[in-house]
Amino acid sequence: KYARSQAELTKTGFLNLVRFVPSDNVDPDAPDKETGYFFYDRMAIFRANKLVCELSDDEINGFAALTESVVGDTVTVVDDGKTYAVRVNAKSVDYKLTDGVCEVTISLQVKLGRADSSDVGGLFAAQTDKQISDEMLEAMRKEIAESVALFVRRQSEDNFDLVELHDLLRRRDGSSEELNAMPTADIPVQVTVKVAEK
């Protein structure tokens, strides 16, 4: 395990604990090389070189959903007693300020993941050509919206701003000591999550 430092935002930064997870796959071009993938295990928030908090898995998922550059997440959905892996292929995240409220719209395009490549909590996903039903899309939308709400609540409670809510106000009002000192809890946030099959 090792920690990988992320770009720091104004007075706030974070570290991910990254773990290499080996796989049984063999690279035919380099059969002696270990294969696997990197797994983001935990995330810690720092301010002024002091630990603020450590995020839960659901809060990390909420932060990832709010970050446009993070795609490829897999969400598990149960339909008719079968577990399916639904993969996010494309995402747009739009932040705008309306009447003092930070409105965030997360639009996700998804498709069913391949059963042989998706480990779903130690289970295999169903292998099928099934279309994603409206119920599955709604279950996924609800799960992501709940994770985002948990992250936004945690950010407000512990007064950090990883998704740059203060920057929306700076773009409108310019920088000021008052804005720099404004608690994140004083910025109302409204989030809308949209999920569609691609």
Disulfide bonds with the S-S distance in Angstrom:
none
